[in-house]
Amino acid sequence: MIRAFIHTGGDKIKETSDADEMAREIKAAKHTIWVDFEKPTEKELGYLHSKFGFHPLTHEDVMHENQRPKIDDYDKYAFIVVRGVGEGGVEDTSQLNIYLSRTFIVTVNRRPIMGEEEVIAKVRRNPLILKRGPDFVAYSLLDAVVDEFFPVLQDLDDKLDDIEDRIFVKTDIKTLEKLFKIKRRVIAVRRVAWPMRDILNILARRDFRFIKADNAIYFRDVYDHLVRISEMTDTLRDMITSGMEGYLSVISNNLNVIMKKLTAITALIMVPALIAGIFGMNFDNIPELHGEWGFYWSLVLMFLAVVATFAYLKWNDWV
């Protein structure tokens, strides 16, 4: 689906889905226009080169959705690739491609990306966003895409807190699996956030030719958000490492407690076995066959020895 928003003057915005009209507006460069390709077909993607005249290399990047966030400066426009939270979560981020010039902005996303629809709704409600220029639309998009990472990281932080509380109550293999799952998500966010910081650092400079000087400060705000996200990922990584170390420590301590209890039980069993072995080797006759009293004395001695051994183990807190 292709849709375009054209600022024709004042507070008016014209919305169209005619690709030819969009191409004419981009070439005429009289009005500010935002063209959005949402889940485009192969034919619609072909318009990027055939009608809009964008470089074939950018078309190749759009077709392959495994691009690292980057910015390429062409003669008449800048090509920006960013990644955001997709329908599959942070482990399956969606790619947003942006063509940015002084008079137009073209966005292409082959899969839904969180935050874009919110910006489109804002433009429809408030035409001043498009009136302030394509760079301000680009800021709005980047700000919305980046902000979608905060609730994800907050959710991961809450899950880590729950795991830390449960580690000292009950440890099982599922706890470790959850820690590794959270670690994969944190790494996925970090892998996106760090290169996007470099992009925003470029866009926030006042000397970047496709960004107005009075709008550059807004990109600095998005850059600050990415710095916070990077710091949050570092904090979460430390928490995950601490959680894993705590999990292994608890497992080791539990194993030591089990071994201590098994050793105590073995001692309790060995004491009567030792007495029975000694008395069994020294009886001439089978106990109770001719009224032998040693059998009863051996039982009493076994009982007293077990009680004494148990008391000693209990006093040392081994059982």
N, C-alpha and C positions, 0 to 999 in steps of 0.2 A: 504494500500500500504506500502510495506517495501522497503527501499533502504539503501544502505550502501556505505560509502566512506572510502577506505582503503589507507593509506599512505604506499606505498611499497618501498620508498627510494627516495632520491633526491627531485626533484620537481614533482614527478609523483603521481597521485591519481587514484586508480581503483574504479569504481562505479559498484555495483552489486545489484541484487535483489534476489539472491539465499540465502534463510534462512540457509541452511546447511553450506554453505561456511562462512557465517557470524559467525555461532556458532563455527566453527573450528578456525576461526581467533581469536575469543574472548578467547577460551580455550588455544590456542597456545601462545597468548600474545607476538607475535614477532613483530607485526606491530600495529601502531596506527589506530584505526577504530572507525568510527561514524556510528551507526545504527539508522535510523529514522523510526519510525512507525507513519505514517500519516493516520488518519481515518482508523485504522486497523479493519479487520473483527474479529469475535469471534475466528476463527481458527488461525489467525495471532497473536492475543493476547495470545493464548495458547502457542506459541513458547517461551514466556518469561520464563515460568516454565519448559516446556518439553525440549527445545533445549538449552536455555541459562542458565538454572539452577538458576534463581533468586528466592528469598524467596517468598513463597505463600502470605505472608502478603503484600508485595509490589504489587503483582498481584491484590489483593483485593482493594488496594488503587487506582490502575489504573482503575479498573472496575467501581468504585464509584467516580463520578466526582464532588463530593461536599467536597473535602478535603481542609483543611486549609493549607496554605503554611507551610512547615516543612522540616526538614532534619533528616534522620535516618542513623546512621553509622553501617553498617554490616561488616562482617569479611573482605571481599575482595572488597567491593565497598560501596559507599554512595548512598542512595536513597533520591532524592530531589524532592519536589513538590512545584511548583510556579504557580502563576496565572497571566494571562495577558489579554489584550484587545482582545475580540473575535469579531466575525462577528456581534453579537448583541449589541456591545458596552460595556461600563464599567459596566452596570447593569447586564450583562450576560457574566461574564469573563470565559475564557477557561483555562483548567488545563493542564500544561505541566509537565510531569513526566521525571525525569532524573536519569539514573543509571551512576554513575561516578566512574571510577577506574584510576589506573596509566596508563593503556594501552587502555582502551576503554571508550566510552560514548554512551549510548543508550537513545534515547528520544522517548517518546510516547505522542501523543496528539490525543485524539479521536475527537476533534473538532478543526478547524483551529484557530491558535493563531497568532496575528499580530507580525511580526518581524522575524519569523522563516525562511520563504522563502528567506528573504533578506540575512540571514546568509548562507543558502545553496548556494545561488548565489555567495556569496563572496568566499566560499570554492572552488567552481568550478573554479572561476577566479584566486584565489590565494591559491595554495596548501600549502603555508607556514603556514596558519592558522592551518591546521591539523597537520603539521609537528611539531608545537610548543607544541603539546600534547592535550589530551582530556580536560584537565582543561582549556586550552585557548579557546577551542571550547565552553565549558560551559560558560566561561566569555562572549564570543561573543553572545551567545544565551540570557543570562540574561541581558546583556547590551541592546540588541535590544528589548527585551520584556519590560523592564523597560522604555526605552525611548519612547515607544508608548503612555505612560500616559501623557507626556508633552503636545502634541497637544490637547489632550482631555481636560486637565485642562485649557489650554489657551483659548480654545473655551468656556468653562464654565465661565471663567473670563470675556470674551468679552460679553457674554449674560447677565451676572450680571450688567455690566456697562450700557448696553442698558436698562435693567429693571430699574435701579436706575434713569436714565434720564427720563424715562416715568412715573415713580411713581408720580412726582410732576406736570405732565401734565394731565394724565388721569389715574384713578384707576378703575379697574374692577376685577372681580373674576378670570379672566384669568391670571392676573399678579401674584396673589397668587398661582395659580396652577403651573405657570412656576417656581416660587421660590421653591416650594416643589419638583418639578421634578429635578431641579438642585441640591437640597439638597440630594436627593436620590443618584444621581450620585457621588457626592463628598464623601458621606459615603461609597459607594461601592469601590471607589479608596482607601480610608483610611483603609478600612477593609482588603484590600490586601497588601497595602504598609507597614503597621506596622509589621506584622509577617515576611514579606520578609526582612525587615531590620535585624531581628535577624539571618536569614539564611546567609545573606551577611556578617554579623559581624563574623560569624563562619568561612566562607570561606576565609575571608580576613586575618585571623590570619596565621602567617607563620608556626604554628605548626600543621595545619590540614594536615593529611598524604596523602590526595589525591590531594593536591594542591602544585605545585612547589613553592619554595620560591620566585623565580624571577617573577612568575605570580600572586602572592598574591596581589601585588599592584594594579593590574587591577580590582580585586574584590572590593578593597577599593574605586575605582572610581565609581563602580556601587552602592556601599553603600552610597556614597555621593549624587548620583542622587536620591536615595530613601529618603534620609534626606530632600532634596529639595522638593520632591513630598509631603512628610509629612507636611512640612512647608507650602506649597501651599494649601493643603487641610485645614489646620488650618486657614489660611488667608481667604480662600473662605467661610469657615463656619462662620467666624466673619462677613464677608460681607453679607452673607445670613441672619444672625440674625439682622444685622443693616437694611437690606432691608425690612425684615418683620416688624421691629419696625417702620421704616419710613412709610411703607404702612399703618399700623394701625393708626399712628399719622395723616397721611393725611386724612384717612377715618374719624377719629374723628373730625378733624378740619372742613372737609367738612360738616359733620353733624351739627356741631355748627353753621356754616354759614347758612345752610338751616333753622335751627330752628330760627336763628336771623331774617332772611328774612320773615319767616312765622309769627313771632311775630309782625314784623313791618306791614305786610299786615293786620293782625288782628286788630292792633291799628287804621290803616287807615279806616277800615270798621266800627269799633266800634264807632268812633267819630260821623259820620253822623247818625248812628243808635241811639246813645244817644240823639242827638238833635231832631231827628224825634220822638222819644218816648216821650220826654218832651213836644214838641209842640202838638203832637197828643192827649195827655191827657188833654191839657188846652184849646183847641178850643171848643167853644160852638156849632158852626155851621161847616158844612163841608166846607173846603176851596174852594173858588171861587164860591160857590153856591150863595152867596149874596155879591160878591165883597170883600171877606175877603182879607186883605193885608198880614196877617201873613204867608201865604203859601210861598209868594215870599221872605219875610224876612228870613224864615227858610232855603230856598234853598241857599240864599246868605251866611247865617251863616254856613251852612254845607260846602260850597265850601271854605270859608275862613278858617274854622277849619281844613279841610283836607289839604289845602295848608300849613298851619302853622305846622301841625303835620308832614307832609312830609319833610318840611324844617328842622325841628328839628332832625328827623331821619337821614336825609342826612348829616347834620352837624356833627352828631356823627358817621357817616360812618356805619350805621346799614342797609342801603339799597343801 
